[in-house]
Amino acid sequence: MKRRHFLRTASIAPASLAAAPWGMSSAFADSNEDRGTVPHGIFEVVARFDGPGPSGVVVLPEGRIFVGFPRHAVNHKGATLGELVNGKVVPYPSKEESLPSHRSDAECLVSIHGMTLDRNGRIWAIDDGKRAGHPIGAGAAKIVCIDPKTNTIVHRILLKAPVLLPDSHMNDLRVSLSHGAEGTVFVTDSSFGTKPALVVVDVATGQGRRVLAQSRAILPEQGFLAIVEGEPRQYLPKKPQLVSGGVDGIALTKDEQRLYFAPLTSRRLYSLPVDLLADPTSDDAKLEAAIRDEGEKGVADGLDFDSHDRLYTTNYEHDCILRRDPDGSFKLMLRDPRIVSPDGIFASETHVYCTFGQWNRLASFNDGKDRREPPYLLARFPIEEPESYNALPDAALTKAGTPGD
């Protein structure tokens, strides 16, 4: 049952209401319908996916679109990273890298999740290294950087213990080329268990470290409750009812000076100065003291900044996407019942792209029953609202602030 049609689908009204002295009419009942559930905003479906569900997305300035299809929930046989070309998912950067093969886990892509684009136009992706039903193999979890001009991997940084834990879920990432000789990568390990952390990796050396593993800005909130598709879902580590975990969403300001992040099971947003976070001498005590609580942002998975430093945040509780402006105010950009589990999000110069993966419907969250219904969607909406047209002359429009006679 669709939430916004609940009143209309009620079959029998209580007799006490039917006989109310004020004569409640069906029109009166309709006027009490929650208007906050109706669609809002303009979006277009860029792609529909059968088979594996999509997660991360990156769009190049010239329009090339790349999507990740992780294997940690379903160990599928398709491409884990693909380019959308003429209605097909083309394994990227090659079949040997992206499709299941006999190569070692270190030599291929296992399960691509979050993705981003650096200021030099290169694609960065996090491979969580996880196949459903299997432990993370040696060399499976990694950071990869791909140059789309040559379609080749230029950086392949394997994640190992103690940075990588047996229950790690390397979820999303952002890259600052302003820090370190060849850049610094920031990864959210939301954890398949209960041990999330931020992971900081120097590209030149490949050295990484886990930080803030005990911080409330990183950990899931105990007792967290969200209403997902009209159903109450709690954070229960041993019997999950919703897509849950620690730090997940991550976003970097365009000047690469501040990193924003948030746990998946939390409504808070936090940030840190990148100079401090990238400094290998910064210990947890120093980092904890520098965390800024940015306030509430609703429940979110993906986060991303546009070129105006406006932060877009998905919201899996209200089927919507919000924009947080630099002054801290929020604007509703998009709301639609098709926005089920909005996940990977990417802001280009003109549009915001987002994948809707239906992850909350996985069997692992629904007593063994897979409730997903393909196709899954990749959608986009314009960053700036299109101007409306009006056939009336300008003079008539400005007369007393209303259209002319």
C-alpha positions as CSV (number, residue, x, y, z in Angstrom):
1,M,0.0,0.0,0.0
2,K,1.4,3.4,-0.9
3,R,1.6,5.6,2.1
4,R,0.0,8.7,0.5
5,H,-3.1,6.7,-0.5
6,F,-3.8,5.3,3.0
7,L,-6.9,7.4,3.6
8,R,-8.4,6.8,0.2
9,T,-8.0,3.0,0.5
10,A,-9.6,2.7,3.9
11,S,-12.6,0.5,3.2
12,I,-14.9,1.2,6.1
13,A,-15.2,4.4,8.3
14,P,-16.1,4.0,12.0
15,A,-19.8,4.6,12.5
16,S,-19.1,7.4,15.0
17,L,-17.2,9.3,12.3
18,A,-19.9,8.7,9.7
19,A,-22.5,10.1,12.0
20,A,-20.4,13.1,13.1
21,P,-22.6,16.2,13.5
22,W,-20.4,18.3,11.3
23,G,-21.0,15.9,8.4
24,M,-17.5,14.9,7.5
25,S,-17.3,14.5,3.7
26,S,-14.8,12.5,1.6
27,A,-13.5,15.9,0.4
28,F,-12.9,16.9,4.0
29,A,-11.0,13.7,4.6
30,D,-8.8,14.2,1.6
31,S,-7.8,17.6,2.7
32,N,-6.2,16.0,5.8
33,E,-3.9,13.9,3.6
34,D,-0.2,14.4,4.4
35,R,1.0,16.6,1.5
36,G,4.6,15.9,2.5
37,T,4.5,12.5,0.7
38,V,3.6,13.6,-2.8
39,P,6.3,13.8,-5.4
40,H,8.4,17.0,-5.5
41,G,11.0,18.2,-8.0
42,I,12.0,17.2,-11.5
43,F,14.1,14.2,-12.3
44,E,14.7,11.9,-15.2
45,V,15.6,8.2,-15.2
46,V,19.0,7.9,-16.8
47,A,19.2,4.1,-16.7
48,R,17.3,1.0,-15.5
49,F,19.1,-2.0,-14.3
50,D,18.0,-5.7,-14.1
51,G,20.3,-8.1,-12.4
52,P,22.9,-6.6,-10.0
53,G,21.9,-3.5,-8.1
54,P,23.9,-0.3,-8.6
55,S,25.8,1.7,-5.9
56,G,28.5,4.2,-6.7
57,V,28.3,6.5,-9.7
58,V,30.7,8.9,-11.5
59,V,29.9,11.1,-14.5
60,L,32.7,12.8,-16.5
61,P,32.3,16.3,-17.9
62,E,31.8,15.0,-21.4
63,G,29.0,12.8,-20.2
64,R,30.6,9.3,-19.8
65,I,28.8,7.5,-16.9
66,F,30.4,4.8,-14.7
67,V,28.5,2.7,-12.1
68,G,29.6,0.2,-9.5
69,F,27.8,-3.1,-8.8
70,P,29.1,-4.5,-5.5
71,R,29.1,-8.2,-4.8
72,H,29.0,-8.1,-1.0
73,A,25.2,-8.6,-0.8
74,V,24.8,-10.8,-3.8
75,N,27.8,-12.6,-5.4
76,H,26.7,-11.9,-9.0
77,K,28.5,-12.9,-12.2
78,G,28.2,-9.5,-13.9
79,A,30.6,-6.6,-14.1
80,T,31.4,-5.0,-10.7
81,L,32.4,-1.7,-12.5
82,G,30.8,-0.7,-15.8
83,E,30.5,2.1,-18.2
84,L,27.0,2.8,-19.6
85,V,27.4,2.7,-23.4
86,N,24.4,2.6,-25.8
87,G,22.1,0.9,-23.4
88,K,24.7,-1.7,-22.2
89,V,26.9,-2.1,-19.1
90,V,30.4,-2.5,-20.6
91,P,32.8,-4.0,-18.1
92,Y,35.4,-1.3,-17.1
93,P,38.3,-0.8,-17.4
94,S,38.3,-4.3,-19.1
95,K,36.5,-7.6,-18.9
96,E,39.6,-9.1,-17.2
97,E,39.4,-6.6,-14.4
98,S,35.7,-6.3,-13.9
99,L,34.1,-9.7,-14.6
100,P,34.7,-12.7,-12.4
101,S,37.9,-14.4,-13.5
102,H,40.7,-16.8,-12.4
103,R,42.9,-13.9,-11.5
104,S,43.9,-13.4,-7.9
105,D,41.8,-11.0,-5.9
106,A,44.7,-8.5,-5.9
107,E,44.8,-8.5,-9.7
108,C,41.1,-7.8,-10.4
109,L,38.1,-5.8,-9.1
110,V,36.1,-7.8,-6.6
111,S,33.2,-5.6,-5.3
112,I,33.2,-1.9,-6.3
113,H,31.2,0.3,-4.0
114,G,31.8,4.1,-3.5
115,M,33.3,6.2,-6.3
116,T,34.5,9.7,-6.9
117,L,36.3,12.0,-9.3
118,D,39.4,13.9,-8.5
119,R,40.1,17.4,-9.8
120,N,42.3,16.0,-12.5
121,G,39.4,14.0,-13.9
122,R,40.5,10.6,-12.7
123,I,38.1,8.0,-11.3
124,W,38.7,6.7,-7.8
125,A,36.8,3.7,-6.5
126,I,36.8,1.6,-3.3
127,D,36.7,-2.2,-3.7
128,D,35.4,-3.6,-0.5
129,G,36.8,-7.0,-1.5
130,K,33.7,-8.9,-0.2
131,R,31.8,-11.6,-2.0
132,A,28.5,-12.6,-0.4
133,G,29.1,-15.7,1.7
134,H,32.9,-15.5,1.7
135,P,35.5,-13.9,3.8
136,I,37.6,-11.0,2.4
137,G,40.5,-12.6,0.5
138,A,44.1,-11.4,0.5
139,G,44.5,-8.4,-1.7
140,A,40.7,-8.2,-2.4
141,A,40.0,-4.9,-0.6
142,K,41.7,-2.0,-2.4
143,I,41.6,1.6,-3.6
144,V,41.9,2.0,-7.4
145,C,42.4,5.1,-9.5
146,I,41.6,4.9,-13.2
147,D,42.6,7.4,-15.9
148,P,39.5,7.5,-18.3
149,K,41.7,9.0,-21.0
150,T,43.6,5.8,-21.3
151,N,41.2,3.5,-19.5
152,T,44.0,2.1,-17.4
153,I,44.5,1.7,-13.6
154,V,47.2,4.1,-12.5
155,H,47.0,3.4,-8.7
156,R,46.1,0.1,-7.1
157,I,46.5,0.4,-3.3
158,L,45.9,-2.9,-1.4
159,L,44.3,-2.6,2.0
160,K,45.8,-4.9,4.6
161,A,45.7,-5.4,8.4
162,P,45.8,-3.5,10.7
163,V,44.0,-1.0,8.4
164,L,41.7,-3.8,7.1
165,L,39.7,-5.9,9.6
166,P,38.0,-9.2,8.9
167,D,34.6,-7.5,9.2
168,S,35.5,-4.3,7.3
169,H,33.1,-2.8,4.8
170,M,35.2,-0.2,2.9
171,N,32.2,1.8,1.8
172,D,33.0,5.1,0.2
173,L,35.9,7.5,-0.4
174,R,37.1,11.0,-1.3
175,V,40.5,12.1,-2.5
176,S,42.5,15.3,-1.8
177,L,45.3,16.0,-4.2
178,S,46.4,18.9,-2.1
179,H,47.7,16.7,0.7
180,G,50.6,14.4,0.3
181,A,53.1,14.0,-2.6
182,E,50.4,12.2,-4.8
183,G,47.3,12.8,-2.8
184,T,45.5,11.4,0.3
185,V,42.5,9.1,0.2
186,F,39.8,9.1,2.9
187,V,37.7,6.0,3.2
188,T,34.7,5.2,5.4
189,D,34.8,1.7,6.8
190,S,31.2,1.4,7.9
191,S,31.9,-2.3,9.0
192,F,29.9,-5.4,8.4
193,G,30.3,-5.9,12.1
194,T,30.6,-3.3,14.9
195,K,34.0,-1.8,14.3
196,P,33.8,1.2,11.9
197,A,36.5,3.8,11.4
198,L,37.8,6.4,9.1
199,V,40.8,5.1,7.0
200,V,43.4,7.6,5.8
201,V,45.8,6.5,3.0
202,D,48.8,8.3,1.5
203,V,48.8,7.6,-2.2
204,A,52.5,7.9,-2.7
205,T,53.5,5.4,0.0
206,G,50.4,3.3,0.1
207,Q,50.5,3.6,3.9
208,G,47.2,3.9,5.8
209,R,45.9,4.2,9.3
210,R,42.6,3.7,11.1
211,V,41.4,6.7,13.1
212,L,38.5,7.6,15.4
213,A,37.2,4.1,15.8
214,Q,35.8,4.9,19.2
215,S,34.3,8.3,18.3
216,R,30.5,9.0,18.5
217,A,30.9,10.7,15.1
218,I,31.9,7.3,13.7
219,L,29.9,4.7,15.6
220,P,26.3,3.8,14.9
221,E,23.8,5.2,17.4
222,Q,22.6,2.7,19.9
223,G,18.8,2.3,19.8
224,F,18.6,4.1,16.4
225,L,15.1,3.9,14.7
226,A,14.1,4.8,11.2
227,I,10.8,4.5,9.3
228,V,11.7,2.8,6.0
229,E,8.9,2.3,3.5
230,G,6.5,2.9,6.3
231,E,7.9,0.3,8.6
232,P,9.8,0.9,11.8
233,R,13.3,-0.5,11.6
234,Q,15.8,-0.6,14.5
235,Y,19.6,-0.8,14.6
236,L,20.1,-4.3,16.0
237,P,23.7,-5.4,15.4
238,K,23.0,-9.1,15.8
239,K,19.8,-9.2,13.8
240,P,19.8,-6.2,11.4
241,Q,16.5,-4.8,10.3
242,L,17.9,-2.1,8.0
243,V,21.0,-1.2,6.1
244,S,23.1,-0.1,9.1
245,G,26.6,0.5,10.3
246,G,29.0,3.2,11.3
247,V,30.5,6.0,9.3
248,D,29.3,5.8,5.7
249,G,28.6,9.0,3.8
250,I,31.6,11.2,3.0
251,A,32.1,14.4,1.1
252,L,35.0,16.8,0.5
253,T,34.7,20.6,0.0
254,K,36.0,21.8,-3.4
255,D,38.9,23.6,-1.8
256,E,39.8,20.2,-0.2
257,Q,40.1,21.8,3.2
258,R,37.2,20.2,5.1
259,L,35.9,16.6,5.1
260,Y,32.3,15.9,6.0
261,F,31.0,12.5,7.1
262,A,28.2,10.7,8.9
263,P,27.3,7.3,10.3
264,L,24.6,5.5,8.4
265,T,22.6,5.0,11.5
266,S,22.6,8.6,12.7
267,R,20.9,11.9,11.9
268,R,24.0,13.9,12.7
269,L,26.6,15.4,10.3
270,Y,30.2,15.9,11.3
271,S,33.3,17.5,9.7
272,L,37.1,17.7,10.2
273,P,39.9,19.9,8.8
274,V,41.7,17.9,6.1
275,D,45.1,19.4,7.1
276,L,44.8,17.8,10.5
277,L,43.3,14.5,9.3
278,A,46.0,14.0,6.6
279,D,48.8,14.6,9.1
280,P,50.1,11.2,10.2
281,T,51.1,12.6,13.5
282,S,47.5,13.5,14.4
283,D,46.3,11.0,17.0
284,D,42.7,10.3,17.9
285,A,42.7,12.7,20.8
286,K,43.7,15.6,18.6
287,L,41.3,14.6,15.9
288,E,38.4,14.1,18.3
289,A,38.9,17.6,19.7
290,A,38.7,19.0,16.2
291,I,35.5,17.3,15.1
292,R,32.7,19.8,14.4
293,D,29.2,18.7,14.9
294,E,27.4,20.3,11.9
295,G,23.9,19.5,13.2
296,E,21.1,17.2,12.0
297,K,20.8,16.3,8.3
298,G,18.3,13.5,8.5
299,V,19.2,9.9,7.7
300,A,21.6,9.6,4.8
301,D,23.7,7.2,2.8
302,G,25.5,9.2,0.1
303,L,26.8,12.7,0.4
304,D,28.4,15.0,-2.2
305,F,29.3,18.6,-2.8
306,D,28.6,20.6,-5.9
307,S,31.0,23.3,-7.2
308,H,29.2,25.9,-5.1
309,D,30.0,23.9,-1.9
310,R,26.3,22.9,-1.4
311,L,26.0,19.5,0.1
312,Y,23.6,16.9,-1.3
313,T,22.4,14.3,1.0
314,T,20.3,11.2,0.3
315,N,17.5,10.4,2.7
316,Y,16.3,6.8,2.8
317,E,13.6,7.5,5.4
318,H,11.6,10.0,3.3
319,D,12.4,8.9,-0.3
320,C,14.1,12.2,-1.0
321,I,17.3,14.1,-1.7
322,L,18.1,17.3,0.3
323,R,20.6,20.1,-0.3
324,R,22.4,21.7,2.6
325,D,23.6,25.2,1.7
326,P,26.8,26.8,3.1
327,D,24.7,28.7,5.7
328,G,23.5,25.4,7.1
329,S,19.9,25.7,5.7
330,F,18.3,22.8,3.9
331,K,16.2,22.7,0.7
332,L,14.1,19.8,-0.6
333,M,15.4,19.0,-4.0
334,L,13.6,15.8,-4.9
335,R,11.0,13.5,-3.4
336,D,9.4,10.5,-5.1
337,P,8.2,7.0,-4.1
338,R,10.6,5.5,-6.6
339,I,13.6,6.8,-4.5
340,V,14.1,3.5,-2.6
341,S,17.4,3.3,-0.8
342,P,19.1,6.3,-2.5
343,D,22.8,5.3,-2.4
344,G,25.6,6.6,-4.5
345,I,25.3,10.3,-5.4
346,F,27.4,12.5,-7.7
347,A,27.2,16.2,-8.4
348,S,28.3,17.2,-11.9
349,E,28.4,20.9,-13.0
350,T,24.8,20.6,-14.2
351,H,23.1,17.7,-12.5
352,V,23.0,15.5,-9.5
353,Y,23.0,11.8,-10.2
354,C,21.9,9.1,-7.7
355,T,21.4,5.3,-7.7
356,F,18.4,3.7,-6.1
357,G,19.4,0.2,-5.1
358,Q,16.5,-1.0,-3.0
359,W,19.1,-2.3,-0.4
360,N,16.6,-2.1,2.4
361,R,14.6,-4.9,0.7
362,L,17.5,-7.5,0.8
363,A,16.6,-10.8,2.3
364,S,19.1,-10.3,5.1
365,F,16.9,-7.4,6.4
366,N,13.6,-9.1,5.8
367,D,13.7,-12.5,7.5
368,G,15.2,-14.3,4.5
369,K,12.8,-12.9,1.9
370,D,14.2,-10.9,-0.9
371,R,11.7,-8.1,-1.5
372,R,13.6,-6.3,-4.2
373,E,11.8,-5.6,-7.5
374,P,14.0,-4.7,-10.5
375,P,14.6,-2.6,-12.4
376,Y,16.9,-0.5,-10.2
377,L,17.3,3.1,-11.2
378,L,20.0,5.7,-11.9
379,A,18.3,9.1,-12.0
380,R,19.4,12.7,-12.2
381,F,17.9,16.1,-11.5
382,P,19.2,19.6,-12.5
383,I,21.3,21.5,-9.9
384,E,19.5,24.7,-10.9
385,E,15.8,24.7,-11.3
386,P,14.8,25.5,-14.9
387,E,13.3,28.9,-15.4
388,S,9.6,28.9,-16.2
389,Y,8.2,30.5,-19.4
390,N,5.4,33.0,-19.6
391,A,3.8,34.4,-22.8
392,L,2.8,37.6,-21.1
393,P,4.8,40.8,-21.8
394,D,7.3,41.8,-19.1
395,A,5.3,45.0,-18.4
396,A,2.1,42.9,-17.7
397,L,4.0,40.6,-15.4
398,T,5.5,43.4,-13.3
399,K,2.3,45.5,-13.0
400,A,1.4,45.5,-9.3
401,G,3.3,42.2,-9.0
402,T,0.5,40.3,-10.9
403,P,-0.2,39.4,-14.5
404,G,-1.9,42.2,-16.5
405,D,-5.6,42.3,-17.6
